[in-house]
Amino acid sequence: MTKRDAERAASVAAWFTERVPAEWFTGPPQVDVDGEEILVVGRLAAPGDADDAACAARVAEFRESTREQRVLIARQAESLYQRAVSWGAECGEVRRLFTTATVPVMTRLRMPERSVLDTLIESGVARSRSEALAWCVRLVSTHEAEWLADLQDALTHVRKVRAEGPRAV
């Protein structure tokens, strides 16, 4: 992420923090921004019996009771930032995202890679190549989370060094 992107993300997060009612979440919402979408996720207070079922019910109740206000905030943000706005909530170990954007991504795969996707479809793991590819990405993200975090940190350092480097005249 460039310095400019980081500044924009911080600005978007501040904008949402100012507009999201304080009583919705236990702290400021987590706001993630990319080129197509803004994702706003907040932590809900866990119910007294904080098992997964109770937390899932709490998230569902939050989703329904705040829908109208969330839509109004999202419309303002979409007009201002020219990106889709998606929402989510966490409670205990439960995390639910509401109506997130799915963005087409062009890829070129050779026959062996297509065969992997087709095997996932034939076995019932996925319904389409698109879904199979998303499943593969989630699998890598889950099993290689630490490595991906290290890679993102390294990229941040590279961008910083590049920005501080010599300028062409």
C-alpha positions as YAML, in Angstrom:
chain: A
units: angstrom
residues:
- id: 1
  name: MET
  ca: [0.00, 0.00, 0.00]
- id: 2
  name: THR
  ca: [1.40, 3.36, -0.98]
- id: 3
  name: LYS
  ca: [1.52, 6.24, 1.48]
- id: 4
  name: ARG
  ca: [-1.32, 7.87, -0.44]
- id: 5
  name: ASP
  ca: [-3.41, 4.67, -0.24]
- id: 6
  name: ALA
  ca: [-2.72, 4.41, 3.51]
- id: 7
  name: GLU
  ca: [-3.77, 8.03, 4.01]
- id: 8
  name: ARG
  ca: [-6.97, 7.47, 2.04]
- id: 9
  name: ALA
  ca: [-7.76, 4.31, 4.02]
- id: 10
  name: ALA
  ca: [-7.21, 6.21, 7.29]
- id: 11
  name: SER
  ca: [-9.44, 9.02, 6.04]
- id: 12
  name: VAL
  ca: [-12.20, 6.56, 5.07]
- id: 13
  name: ALA
  ca: [-11.91, 4.81, 8.46]
- id: 14
  name: ALA
  ca: [-12.20, 8.17, 10.25]
- id: 15
  name: TRP
  ca: [-15.24, 9.09, 8.15]
- id: 16
  name: PHE
  ca: [-17.02, 5.87, 9.15]
- id: 17
  name: THR
  ca: [-15.98, 6.14, 12.79]
- id: 18
  name: GLU
  ca: [-17.61, 9.59, 12.92]
- id: 19
  name: ARG
  ca: [-20.88, 8.33, 11.40]
- id: 20
  name: VAL
  ca: [-21.37, 4.88, 12.88]
- id: 21
  name: PRO
  ca: [-23.36, 5.16, 16.12]
- id: 22
  name: ALA
  ca: [-21.08, 4.51, 19.11]
- id: 23
  name: GLU
  ca: [-23.58, 2.07, 20.63]
- id: 24
  name: TRP
  ca: [-23.38, -0.31, 17.68]
- id: 25
  name: PHE
  ca: [-19.94, -1.73, 18.43]
- id: 26
  name: THR
  ca: [-17.65, -2.20, 21.42]
- id: 27
  name: GLY
  ca: [-15.02, 0.00, 19.74]
- id: 28
  name: PRO
  ca: [-14.34, 1.71, 16.43]
- id: 29
  name: PRO
  ca: [-15.16, -0.41, 13.39]
- id: 30
  name: GLN
  ca: [-12.43, -2.04, 11.33]
- id: 31
  name: VAL
  ca: [-12.52, -0.42, 7.89]
- id: 32
  name: ASP
  ca: [-10.74, -2.08, 4.95]
- id: 33
  name: VAL
  ca: [-10.51, -0.33, 1.58]
- id: 34
  name: ASP
  ca: [-9.48, -1.54, -1.86]
- id: 35
  name: GLY
  ca: [-10.12, -0.25, -5.36]
- id: 36
  name: GLU
  ca: [-13.70, -1.54, -5.52]
- id: 37
  name: GLU
  ca: [-15.04, -1.91, -2.00]
- id: 38
  name: ILE
  ca: [-15.09, -0.53, 1.53]
- id: 39
  name: LEU
  ca: [-15.69, -3.21, 4.17]
- id: 40
  name: VAL
  ca: [-16.85, -2.04, 7.61]
- id: 41
  name: VAL
  ca: [-16.79, -4.67, 10.38]
- id: 42
  name: GLY
  ca: [-17.52, -4.03, 14.04]
- id: 43
  name: ARG
  ca: [-17.32, -6.13, 17.20]
- id: 44
  name: LEU
  ca: [-20.61, -6.60, 19.03]
- id: 45
  name: ALA
  ca: [-20.94, -7.08, 22.76]
- id: 46
  name: ALA
  ca: [-21.32, -10.79, 23.41]
- id: 47
  name: PRO
  ca: [-24.53, -11.98, 25.08]
- id: 48
  name: GLY
  ca: [-24.30, -13.50, 28.55]
- id: 49
  name: ASP
  ca: [-24.24, -17.05, 27.18]
- id: 50
  name: ALA
  ca: [-21.57, -16.30, 24.57]
- id: 51
  name: ASP
  ca: [-21.65, -19.59, 22.67]
- id: 52
  name: ASP
  ca: [-21.53, -19.57, 18.88]
- id: 53
  name: ALA
  ca: [-25.30, -19.93, 18.49]
- id: 54
  name: ALA
  ca: [-26.00, -16.97, 20.79]
- id: 55
  name: CYS
  ca: [-23.37, -14.88, 19.03]
- id: 56
  name: ALA
  ca: [-24.75, -15.79, 15.59]
- id: 57
  name: ALA
  ca: [-28.22, -14.74, 16.79]
- id: 58
  name: ARG
  ca: [-26.77, -11.47, 18.10]
- id: 59
  name: VAL
  ca: [-25.15, -10.76, 14.71]
- id: 60
  name: ALA
  ca: [-28.40, -11.57, 12.87]
- id: 61
  name: GLU
  ca: [-30.36, -9.27, 15.19]
- id: 62
  name: PHE
  ca: [-27.81, -6.49, 14.66]
- id: 63
  name: ARG
  ca: [-28.03, -6.90, 10.90]
- id: 64
  name: GLU
  ca: [-31.80, -6.54, 10.87]
- id: 65
  name: SER
  ca: [-32.11, -3.77, 13.46]
- id: 66
  name: THR
  ca: [-29.47, -1.51, 11.86]
- id: 67
  name: ARG
  ca: [-30.24, -2.17, 8.20]
- id: 68
  name: GLU
  ca: [-31.92, 1.17, 7.50]
- id: 69
  name: GLN
  ca: [-29.17, 3.25, 9.12]
- id: 70
  name: ARG
  ca: [-26.41, 1.18, 7.51]
- id: 71
  name: VAL
  ca: [-27.96, 1.71, 4.06]
- id: 72
  name: LEU
  ca: [-28.07, 5.49, 4.60]
- id: 73
  name: ILE
  ca: [-24.43, 5.62, 5.73]
- id: 74
  name: ALA
  ca: [-23.40, 3.35, 2.85]
- id: 75
  name: ARG
  ca: [-25.15, 5.52, 0.25]
- id: 76
  name: GLN
  ca: [-23.32, 8.62, 1.49]
- id: 77
  name: ALA
  ca: [-19.97, 6.79, 1.43]
- id: 78
  name: GLU
  ca: [-20.59, 5.27, -2.00]
- id: 79
  name: SER
  ca: [-21.30, 8.72, -3.41]
- id: 80
  name: LEU
  ca: [-18.26, 10.23, -1.72]
- id: 81
  name: TYR
  ca: [-15.70, 7.44, -2.32]
- id: 82
  name: GLN
  ca: [-17.07, 5.82, -5.52]
- id: 83
  name: ARG
  ca: [-16.82, 2.31, -4.04]
- id: 84
  name: ALA
  ca: [-19.34, -0.27, -2.89]
- id: 85
  name: VAL
  ca: [-19.80, -0.43, 0.88]
- id: 86
  name: SER
  ca: [-20.18, -3.76, 2.64]
- id: 87
  name: TRP
  ca: [-20.82, -4.41, 6.30]
- id: 88
  name: GLY
  ca: [-20.07, -7.15, 8.77]
- id: 89
  name: ALA
  ca: [-20.10, -7.93, 12.47]
- id: 90
  name: GLU
  ca: [-18.17, -10.08, 14.91]
- id: 91
  name: CYS
  ca: [-19.37, -11.51, 18.19]
- id: 92
  name: GLY
  ca: [-17.28, -13.99, 20.14]
- id: 93
  name: GLU
  ca: [-15.76, -16.30, 17.54]
- id: 94
  name: VAL
  ca: [-18.53, -15.59, 14.98]
- id: 95
  name: ARG
  ca: [-17.78, -13.30, 12.03]
- id: 96
  name: ARG
  ca: [-20.44, -12.58, 9.40]
- id: 97
  name: LEU
  ca: [-20.11, -10.33, 6.37]
- id: 98
  name: PHE
  ca: [-23.26, -8.86, 4.83]
- id: 99
  name: THR
  ca: [-23.61, -8.57, 1.04]
- id: 100
  name: THR
  ca: [-19.96, -8.16, 0.18]
- id: 101
  name: ALA
  ca: [-18.86, -7.34, -3.35]
- id: 102
  name: THR
  ca: [-17.61, -10.06, -5.63]
- id: 103
  name: VAL
  ca: [-15.28, -8.69, -8.25]
- id: 104
  name: PRO
  ca: [-14.36, -10.52, -11.45]
- id: 105
  name: VAL
  ca: [-10.66, -11.19, -11.84]
- id: 106
  name: MET
  ca: [-9.11, -12.16, -15.14]
- id: 107
  name: THR
  ca: [-6.76, -15.13, -14.99]
- id: 108
  name: ARG
  ca: [-5.06, -17.41, -17.45]
- id: 109
  name: LEU
  ca: [-4.68, -21.03, -16.46]
- id: 110
  name: ARG
  ca: [-3.03, -23.89, -18.27]
- id: 111
  name: MET
  ca: [-4.63, -27.30, -18.54]
- id: 112
  name: PRO
  ca: [-3.17, -28.74, -15.28]
- id: 113
  name: GLU
  ca: [-4.51, -25.78, -13.25]
- id: 114
  name: ARG
  ca: [-7.90, -25.99, -14.98]
- id: 115
  name: SER
  ca: [-7.93, -29.70, -14.18]
- id: 116
  name: VAL
  ca: [-7.57, -28.90, -10.47]
- id: 117
  name: LEU
  ca: [-10.57, -26.57, -10.65]
- id: 118
  name: ASP
  ca: [-12.59, -29.10, -12.63]
- id: 119
  name: THR
  ca: [-11.81, -31.81, -10.05]
- id: 120
  name: LEU
  ca: [-13.17, -29.54, -7.30]
- id: 121
  name: ILE
  ca: [-16.34, -29.06, -9.36]
- id: 122
  name: GLU
  ca: [-16.79, -32.76, -10.15]
- id: 123
  name: SER
  ca: [-16.32, -33.67, -6.48]
- id: 124
  name: GLY
  ca: [-18.96, -31.17, -5.34]
- id: 125
  name: VAL
  ca: [-16.54, -28.88, -3.49]
- id: 126
  name: ALA
  ca: [-17.40, -26.04, -5.87]
- id: 127
  name: ARG
  ca: [-20.13, -25.31, -8.39]
- id: 128
  name: SER
  ca: [-18.02, -23.41, -10.91]
- id: 129
  name: ARG
  ca: [-14.43, -22.63, -11.81]
- id: 130
  name: SER
  ca: [-14.88, -19.22, -10.24]
- id: 131
  name: GLU
  ca: [-16.04, -20.74, -6.97]
- id: 132
  name: ALA
  ca: [-13.26, -23.36, -7.12]
- id: 133
  name: LEU
  ca: [-10.62, -20.67, -7.60]
- id: 134
  name: ALA
  ca: [-12.03, -18.66, -4.68]
- id: 135
  name: TRP
  ca: [-11.90, -21.86, -2.57]
- id: 136
  name: CYS
  ca: [-8.21, -22.29, -3.49]
- id: 137
  name: VAL
  ca: [-7.43, -18.69, -2.55]
- id: 138
  name: ARG
  ca: [-9.17, -19.12, 0.83]
- id: 139
  name: LEU
  ca: [-7.23, -22.34, 1.42]
- id: 140
  name: VAL
  ca: [-3.90, -20.62, 0.78]
- id: 141
  name: SER
  ca: [-4.95, -17.67, 2.93]
- id: 142
  name: THR
  ca: [-5.83, -19.99, 5.82]
- id: 143
  name: HIS
  ca: [-2.78, -22.22, 5.66]
- id: 144
  name: GLU
  ca: [-0.24, -19.57, 4.75]
- id: 145
  name: ALA
  ca: [-1.54, -16.61, 6.77]
- id: 146
  name: GLU
  ca: [1.75, -16.02, 8.58]
- id: 147
  name: TRP
  ca: [3.76, -16.18, 5.35]
- id: 148
  name: LEU
  ca: [1.31, -13.80, 3.62]
- id: 149
  name: ALA
  ca: [1.57, -11.36, 6.55]
- id: 150
  name: ASP
  ca: [5.37, -11.48, 6.30]
- id: 151
  name: LEU
  ca: [5.12, -10.87, 2.56]
- id: 152
  name: GLN
  ca: [2.80, -7.88, 3.07]
- id: 153
  name: ASP
  ca: [5.22, -6.44, 5.65]
- id: 154
  name: ALA
  ca: [8.10, -6.86, 3.21]
- id: 155
  name: LEU
  ca: [6.13, -5.10, 0.47]
- id: 156
  name: THR
  ca: [5.38, -2.22, 2.82]
- id: 157
  name: HIS
  ca: [9.11, -1.88, 3.51]
- id: 158
  name: VAL
  ca: [9.93, -2.01, -0.22]
- id: 159
  name: ARG
  ca: [7.40, 0.74, -0.96]
- id: 160
  name: LYS
  ca: [8.83, 2.89, 1.83]
- id: 161
  name: VAL
  ca: [12.42, 2.46, 0.59]
- id: 162
  name: ARG
  ca: [11.35, 3.11, -2.99]
- id: 163
  name: ALA
  ca: [9.53, 6.32, -1.94]
- id: 164
  name: GLU
  ca: [12.64, 7.52, -0.05]
- id: 165
  name: GLY
  ca: [14.97, 6.71, -2.95]
- id: 166
  name: PRO
  ca: [16.60, 9.07, -5.40]
- id: 167
  name: ARG
  ca: [14.45, 11.15, -7.68]
- id: 168
  name: ALA
  ca: [15.00, 11.42, -11.41]
- id: 169
  name: VAL
  ca: [15.65, 15.01, -12.47]
...
